[in-house]
Amino acid sequence: MSSETPAAVKGAEAVFGDAWTVIQAMAKDPIGAQASECARLGPARALNVGGLLAIIAAIASTIGTISGVSAAFGAFGGFGRGGNSASAFFQVLFTTLIFLVVAAGVAFLVRRLQNSNAAFAPDLFTVGTAALPMGVAVLLAGVIGAWQLGALLSVAGLVYFILLLYTGLTSLAGLTVRVAPLVVAAMLVIGTLITQALM
């Protein structure tokens, strides 16, 4: 038998390694590192890292949401009940992922209207890096369970989410400061409407 590591495993290890480097860099300088890390990775690696960070953020946010609802209402709505809790988990995870993908898609479509050669990598990397602090904040809020502290953490996460979306759209995607706020609003509104329609 060959002792060589399969290419798929090597590829996954590389993506996780890149993602961990990005997380470390953004922990020190969230705003500045977003642009520099995307440029360092290049389009293909940035696309993979953005997707992975979005998945991690969605999982963290889902765990936090389920934990918070379970702590507040017990088995209300099926949370905390064997199979139903698993169903609720995957429903929240699915809708969160859809929201993030739609948000990235909105930004991409706007840029594609301006430039037919626009790539999807900056948009997904922007959304992934912006969503991660929000996901961590929701996770901590749900695990801690203290409503006041949890609310503060959620607000802090939301602020970072919006700020990093705006920064990514201007520094990575090349949108102007006049257009970027409108696109951020469209990303949030359209993403919310579509996820609500799917729930």
Phi and psi restraints in degrees (value plus and minus 20) as a CYANA .aco file:
   2 SER   PHI     -97.2   -57.2
   2 SER   PSI     119.4   159.4
   3 SER   PHI    -114.0   -74.0
   3 SER   PSI     -17.7    22.3
   4 GLU   PHI     -90.4   -50.4
   4 GLU   PSI     122.8   162.8
   5 THR   PHI     -94.9   -54.9
   5 THR   PSI     109.9   149.9
   6 PRO   PHI     -75.8   -35.8
   6 PRO   PSI     128.7   168.7
   7 ALA   PHI     -80.4   -40.4
   7 ALA   PSI     -56.5   -16.5
   8 ALA   PHI     -83.9   -43.9
   8 ALA   PSI     -59.1   -19.1
   9 VAL   PHI     -87.6   -47.6
   9 VAL   PSI     -63.1   -23.1
  10 LYS   PHI     -80.8   -40.8
  10 LYS   PSI     -60.9   -20.9
  11 GLY   PHI     -83.4   -43.4
  11 GLY   PSI     -62.7   -22.7
  12 ALA   PHI     -84.6   -44.6
  12 ALA   PSI     -61.7   -21.7
  13 GLU   PHI     -81.7   -41.7
  13 GLU   PSI     -58.9   -18.9
  14 ALA   PHI     -85.2   -45.2
  14 ALA   PSI     -62.0   -22.0
  15 VAL   PHI     -85.0   -45.0
  15 VAL   PSI     -64.5   -24.5
  16 PHE   PHI     -84.2   -44.2
  16 PHE   PSI     -57.7   -17.7
  17 GLY   PHI     -84.2   -44.2
  17 GLY   PSI     -63.7   -23.7
  18 ASP   PHI     -82.2   -42.2
  18 ASP   PSI     -62.9   -22.9
  19 ALA   PHI     -82.8   -42.8
  19 ALA   PSI     -62.0   -22.0
  20 TRP   PHI     -84.5   -44.5
  20 TRP   PSI     -58.4   -18.4
  21 THR   PHI     -83.6   -43.6
  21 THR   PSI     -62.0   -22.0
  22 VAL   PHI     -83.6   -43.6
  22 VAL   PSI     -64.1   -24.1
  23 ILE   PHI     -80.2   -40.2
  23 ILE   PSI     -64.5   -24.5
  24 GLN   PHI     -82.7   -42.7
  24 GLN   PSI     -63.0   -23.0
  25 ALA   PHI     -85.6   -45.6
  25 ALA   PSI     -62.3   -22.3
  26 MET   PHI     -95.8   -55.8
  26 MET   PSI     -41.3    -1.3
  27 ALA   PHI     -86.2   -46.2
  27 ALA   PSI     -50.4   -10.4
  28 LYS   PHI    -105.9   -65.9
  28 LYS   PSI     -57.6   -17.6
  29 ASP   PHI    -168.5  -128.5
  29 ASP   PSI      62.3   102.3
  30 PRO   PHI     -76.6   -36.6
  30 PRO   PSI     -62.6   -22.6
  31 ILE   PHI     -97.1   -57.1
  31 ILE   PSI     -72.4   -32.4
  32 GLY   PHI     -86.5   -46.5
  32 GLY   PSI     -57.8   -17.8
  33 ALA   PHI     -92.3   -52.3
  33 ALA   PSI     -43.5    -3.5
  34 GLN   PHI     -78.8   -38.8
  34 GLN   PSI     -69.3   -29.3
  35 ALA   PHI     -92.1   -52.1
  35 ALA   PSI     -63.8   -23.8
  36 SER   PHI     -86.3   -46.3
  36 SER   PSI     -58.2   -18.2
  37 GLU   PHI     -90.1   -50.1
  37 GLU   PSI     -57.6   -17.6
  38 CYS   PHI     -84.1   -44.1
  38 CYS   PSI     -62.4   -22.4
  39 ALA   PHI     -85.9   -45.9
  39 ALA   PSI     -59.0   -19.0
  40 ARG   PHI     -85.1   -45.1
  40 ARG   PSI     -59.6   -19.6
  41 LEU   PHI     -93.1   -53.1
  41 LEU   PSI     -56.8   -16.8
  42 GLY   PHI      65.2   105.2
  42 GLY   PSI     145.3   185.3
  43 PRO   PHI     -77.0   -37.0
  43 PRO   PSI     -68.6   -28.6
  44 ALA   PHI     -85.7   -45.7
  44 ALA   PSI     -67.8   -27.8
  45 ARG   PHI     -89.7   -49.7
  45 ARG   PSI     -56.2   -16.2
  46 ALA   PHI     -83.8   -43.8
  46 ALA   PSI     -57.3   -17.3
  47 LEU   PHI     -83.1   -43.1
  47 LEU   PSI     -65.8   -25.8
  48 ASN   PHI     -84.5   -44.5
  48 ASN   PSI     -64.1   -24.1
  49 VAL   PHI     -86.1   -46.1
  49 VAL   PSI     -62.2   -22.2
  50 GLY   PHI     -79.5   -39.5
  50 GLY   PSI     -62.6   -22.6
  51 GLY   PHI     -84.6   -44.6
  51 GLY   PSI     -62.5   -22.5
  52 LEU   PHI     -85.2   -45.2
  52 LEU   PSI     -63.4   -23.4
  53 LEU   PHI     -84.1   -44.1
  53 LEU   PSI     -56.4   -16.4
  54 ALA   PHI     -84.5   -44.5
  54 ALA   PSI     -60.2   -20.2
  55 ILE   PHI     -85.6   -45.6
  55 ILE   PSI     -64.7   -24.7
  56 ILE   PHI     -80.9   -40.9
  56 ILE   PSI     -64.2   -24.2
  57 ALA   PHI     -82.3   -42.3
  57 ALA   PSI     -61.3   -21.3
  58 ALA   PHI     -85.3   -45.3
  58 ALA   PSI     -61.4   -21.4
  59 ILE   PHI     -84.7   -44.7
  59 ILE   PSI     -65.5   -25.5
  60 ALA   PHI     -81.5   -41.5
  60 ALA   PSI     -64.6   -24.6
  61 SER   PHI     -84.0   -44.0
  61 SER   PSI     -59.3   -19.3
  62 THR   PHI     -85.6   -45.6
  62 THR   PSI     -65.1   -25.1
  63 ILE   PHI     -80.6   -40.6
  63 ILE   PSI     -63.4   -23.4
  64 GLY   PHI     -83.6   -43.6
  64 GLY   PSI     -61.9   -21.9
  65 THR   PHI     -85.1   -45.1
  65 THR   PSI     -67.9   -27.9
  66 ILE   PHI     -82.2   -42.2
  66 ILE   PSI     -62.5   -22.5
  67 SER   PHI     -83.6   -43.6
  67 SER   PSI     -62.3   -22.3
  68 GLY   PHI     -85.4   -45.4
  68 GLY   PSI     -64.1   -24.1
  69 VAL   PHI     -87.5   -47.5
  69 VAL   PSI     -60.8   -20.8
  70 SER   PHI     -83.7   -43.7
  70 SER   PSI     -60.4   -20.4
  71 ALA   PHI     -86.7   -46.7
  71 ALA   PSI     -54.6   -14.6
  72 ALA   PHI    -101.4   -61.4
  72 ALA   PSI     -59.0   -19.0
  73 PHE   PHI    -142.0  -102.0
  73 PHE   PSI     -15.5    24.5
  74 GLY   PHI      44.5    84.5
  74 GLY   PSI    -142.9  -102.9
  75 ALA   PHI    -108.0   -68.0
  75 ALA   PSI      -9.5    30.5
  76 PHE   PHI     -78.7   -38.7
  76 PHE   PSI     113.8   153.8
  77 GLY   PHI      53.3    93.3
  77 GLY   PSI      -9.4    30.6
  78 GLY   PHI      76.2   116.2
  78 GLY   PSI     -31.2     8.8
  79 PHE   PHI     -88.3   -48.3
  79 PHE   PSI     116.5   156.5
  80 GLY   PHI      65.4   105.4
  80 GLY   PSI     -12.3    27.7
  81 ARG   PHI    -133.7   -93.7
  81 ARG   PSI      74.9   114.9
  82 GLY   PHI       9.1    49.1
  82 GLY   PSI    -132.4   -92.4
  83 GLY   PHI     -83.6   -43.6
  83 GLY   PSI     -55.4   -15.4
  84 ASN   PHI     -83.4   -43.4
  84 ASN   PSI     -56.9   -16.9
  85 SER   PHI     -85.3   -45.3
  85 SER   PSI     -56.6   -16.6
  86 ALA   PHI     -86.1   -46.1
  86 ALA   PSI     -61.5   -21.5
  87 SER   PHI     -82.6   -42.6
  87 SER   PSI     -63.1   -23.1
  88 ALA   PHI     -84.1   -44.1
  88 ALA   PSI     -60.1   -20.1
  89 PHE   PHI     -78.9   -38.9
  89 PHE   PSI     -70.3   -30.3
  90 PHE   PHI     -90.3   -50.3
  90 PHE   PSI     -49.3    -9.3
  91 GLN   PHI     -86.4   -46.4
  91 GLN   PSI     -66.3   -26.3
  92 VAL   PHI     -85.6   -45.6
  92 VAL   PSI     -61.5   -21.5
  93 LEU   PHI     -82.1   -42.1
  93 LEU   PSI     -64.0   -24.0
  94 PHE   PHI     -82.2   -42.2
  94 PHE   PSI     -67.4   -27.4
  95 THR   PHI     -86.8   -46.8
  95 THR   PSI     -54.4   -14.4
  96 THR   PHI     -86.0   -46.0
  96 THR   PSI     -63.8   -23.8
  97 LEU   PHI     -83.4   -43.4
  97 LEU   PSI     -61.4   -21.4
  98 ILE   PHI     -80.4   -40.4
  98 ILE   PSI     -63.8   -23.8
  99 PHE   PHI     -77.6   -37.6
  99 PHE   PSI     -66.1   -26.1
 100 LEU   PHI     -87.5   -47.5
 100 LEU   PSI     -61.2   -21.2
 101 VAL   PHI     -85.4   -45.4
 101 VAL   PSI     -62.6   -22.6
 102 VAL   PHI     -83.4   -43.4
 102 VAL   PSI     -62.3   -22.3
 103 ALA   PHI     -79.2   -39.2
 103 ALA   PSI     -65.5   -25.5
 104 ALA   PHI     -85.0   -45.0
 104 ALA   PSI     -57.9   -17.9
 105 GLY   PHI     -84.9   -44.9
 105 GLY   PSI     -58.1   -18.1
 106 VAL   PHI     -82.0   -42.0
 106 VAL   PSI     -66.9   -26.9
 107 ALA   PHI     -81.5   -41.5
 107 ALA   PSI     -61.7   -21.7
 108 PHE   PHI     -83.7   -43.7
 108 PHE   PSI     -63.1   -23.1
 109 LEU   PHI     -83.2   -43.2
 109 LEU   PSI     -60.4   -20.4
 110 VAL   PHI     -81.8   -41.8
 110 VAL   PSI     -65.4   -25.4
 111 ARG   PHI     -89.1   -49.1
 111 ARG   PSI     -53.4   -13.4
 112 ARG   PHI     -86.9   -46.9
 112 ARG   PSI     -51.5   -11.5
 113 LEU   PHI     -86.6   -46.6
 113 LEU   PSI     -49.4    -9.4
 114 GLN   PHI    -107.1   -67.1
 114 GLN   PSI     -50.8   -10.8
 115 ASN   PHI    -165.6  -125.6
 115 ASN   PSI      93.3   133.3
 116 SER   PHI     -87.2   -47.2
 116 SER   PSI     -34.7     5.3
 117 ASN   PHI    -118.6   -78.6
 117 ASN   PSI     -11.2    28.8
 118 ALA   PHI     -82.2   -42.2
 118 ALA   PSI     118.3   158.3
 119 ALA   PHI    -117.5   -77.5
 119 ALA   PSI     138.7   178.7
 120 PHE   PHI    -102.9   -62.9
 120 PHE   PSI     -38.6     1.4
 121 ALA   PHI     -75.8   -35.8
 121 ALA   PSI     -68.4   -28.4
 122 PRO   PHI     -81.0   -41.0
 122 PRO   PSI     -54.4   -14.4
 123 ASP   PHI     -90.8   -50.8
 123 ASP   PSI     -65.6   -25.6
 124 LEU   PHI     -89.5   -49.5
 124 LEU   PSI     -57.2   -17.2
 125 PHE   PHI     -84.8   -44.8
 125 PHE   PSI     -60.7   -20.7
 126 THR   PHI     -80.1   -40.1
 126 THR   PSI     -69.3   -29.3
 127 VAL   PHI     -86.1   -46.1
 127 VAL   PSI     -61.8   -21.8
 128 GLY   PHI     -82.9   -42.9
 128 GLY   PSI     -66.6   -26.6
 129 THR   PHI     -90.4   -50.4
 129 THR   PSI     -50.3   -10.3
 130 ALA   PHI     -95.3   -55.3
 130 ALA   PSI     -55.6   -15.6
 131 ALA   PHI     -95.3   -55.3
 131 ALA   PSI     -46.7    -6.7
 132 LEU   PHI     -80.7   -40.7
 132 LEU   PSI     -68.8   -28.8
 133 PRO   PHI     -80.2   -40.2
 133 PRO   PSI     -57.2   -17.2
 134 MET   PHI     -84.5   -44.5
 134 MET   PSI     -63.7   -23.7
 135 GLY   PHI     -82.5   -42.5
 135 GLY   PSI     -62.5   -22.5
 136 VAL   PHI     -84.3   -44.3
 136 VAL   PSI     -61.1   -21.1
 137 ALA   PHI     -83.1   -43.1
 137 ALA   PSI     -64.2   -24.2
 138 VAL   PHI     -85.8   -45.8
 138 VAL   PSI     -58.8   -18.8
 139 LEU   PHI     -81.0   -41.0
 139 LEU   PSI     -68.3   -28.3
 140 LEU   PHI     -83.4   -43.4
 140 LEU   PSI     -61.2   -21.2
 141 ALA   PHI     -81.5   -41.5
 141 ALA   PSI     -62.3   -22.3
 142 GLY   PHI     -90.1   -50.1
 142 GLY   PSI     -59.1   -19.1
 143 VAL   PHI     -91.7   -51.7
 143 VAL   PSI     -62.1   -22.1
 144 ILE   PHI     -85.0   -45.0
 144 ILE   PSI     -64.4   -24.4
 145 GLY   PHI      61.5   101.5
 145 GLY   PSI     -27.5    12.5
 146 ALA   PHI    -100.9   -60.9
 146 ALA   PSI      97.9   137.9
 147 TRP   PHI     -80.5   -40.5
 147 TRP   PSI     -64.3   -24.3
 148 GLN   PHI     -86.2   -46.2
 148 GLN   PSI     -68.1   -28.1
 149 LEU   PHI     -85.7   -45.7
 149 LEU   PSI     -60.0   -20.0
 150 GLY   PHI     -81.7   -41.7
 150 GLY   PSI     -60.3   -20.3
 151 ALA   PHI     -84.3   -44.3
 151 ALA   PSI     -60.9   -20.9
 152 LEU   PHI     -83.5   -43.5
 152 LEU   PSI     -62.7   -22.7
 153 LEU   PHI     -83.1   -43.1
 153 LEU   PSI     -61.1   -21.1
 154 SER   PHI     -84.9   -44.9
 154 SER   PSI     -60.2   -20.2
 155 VAL   PHI     -84.1   -44.1
 155 VAL   PSI     -64.0   -24.0
 156 ALA   PHI     -80.6   -40.6
 156 ALA   PSI     -62.4   -22.4
 157 GLY   PHI     -83.6   -43.6
 157 GLY   PSI     -60.1   -20.1
 158 LEU   PHI     -85.2   -45.2
 158 LEU   PSI     -60.2   -20.2
 159 VAL   PHI     -80.7   -40.7
 159 VAL   PSI     -67.6   -27.6
 160 TYR   PHI     -82.3   -42.3
 160 TYR   PSI     -59.0   -19.0
 161 PHE   PHI     -79.7   -39.7
 161 PHE   PSI     -70.9   -30.9
 162 ILE   PHI     -87.3   -47.3
 162 ILE   PSI     -62.0   -22.0
 163 LEU   PHI     -82.7   -42.7
 163 LEU   PSI     -63.7   -23.7
 164 LEU   PHI     -92.0   -52.0
 164 LEU   PSI     -50.7   -10.7
 165 LEU   PHI     -81.7   -41.7
 165 LEU   PSI     -68.6   -28.6
 166 TYR   PHI     -82.1   -42.1
 166 TYR   PSI     -66.6   -26.6
 167 THR   PHI     -82.0   -42.0
 167 THR   PSI     -63.0   -23.0
 168 GLY   PHI     -84.0   -44.0
 168 GLY   PSI     -60.5   -20.5
 169 LEU   PHI     -85.7   -45.7
 169 LEU   PSI     -53.6   -13.6
 170 THR   PHI    -105.8   -65.8
 170 THR   PSI     -60.5   -20.5
 171 SER   PHI    -111.5   -71.5
 171 SER   PSI     -49.4    -9.4
 172 LEU   PHI    -120.9   -80.9
 172 LEU   PSI     -66.9   -26.9
 173 ALA   PHI    -106.0   -66.0
 173 ALA   PSI     -34.2     5.8
 174 GLY   PHI      60.0   100.0
 174 GLY   PSI      -3.0    37.0
 175 LEU   PHI     -97.0   -57.0
 175 LEU   PSI     132.0   172.0
 176 THR   PHI     -97.2   -57.2
 176 THR   PSI     141.2   181.2
 177 VAL   PHI     -87.4   -47.4
 177 VAL   PSI     -37.7     2.3
 178 ARG   PHI    -100.1   -60.1
 178 ARG   PSI     -56.3   -16.3
 179 VAL   PHI    -106.9   -66.9
 179 VAL   PSI     -56.1   -16.1
 180 ALA   PHI     -75.0   -35.0
 180 ALA   PSI     -64.9   -24.9
 181 PRO   PHI     -80.9   -40.9
 181 PRO   PSI     -56.7   -16.7
 182 LEU   PHI     -86.7   -46.7
 182 LEU   PSI     -58.5   -18.5
 183 VAL   PHI     -88.5   -48.5
 183 VAL   PSI     -60.7   -20.7
 184 VAL   PHI     -78.3   -38.3
 184 VAL   PSI     -66.1   -26.1
 185 ALA   PHI     -81.3   -41.3
 185 ALA   PSI     -62.6   -22.6
 186 ALA   PHI     -84.4   -44.4
 186 ALA   PSI     -59.4   -19.4
 187 MET   PHI     -79.8   -39.8
 187 MET   PSI     -65.4   -25.4
 188 LEU   PHI     -90.1   -50.1
 188 LEU   PSI     -64.5   -24.5
 189 VAL   PHI     -88.5   -48.5
 189 VAL   PSI     -69.9   -29.9
 190 ILE   PHI     -85.9   -45.9
 190 ILE   PSI     -60.9   -20.9
 191 GLY   PHI     -79.9   -39.9
 191 GLY   PSI     -62.7   -22.7
 192 THR   PHI     -86.5   -46.5
 192 THR   PSI     -63.9   -23.9
 193 LEU   PHI     -81.7   -41.7
 193 LEU   PSI     -62.7   -22.7
 194 ILE   PHI     -89.0   -49.0
 194 ILE   PSI     -62.1   -22.1
 195 THR   PHI     -87.0   -47.0
 195 THR   PSI     -56.0   -16.0
 196 GLN   PHI     -84.5   -44.5
 196 GLN   PSI     -57.6   -17.6
 197 ALA   PHI     -87.1   -47.1
 197 ALA   PSI     -47.7    -7.7
 198 LEU   PHI    -106.2   -66.2
 198 LEU   PSI     -37.2     2.8
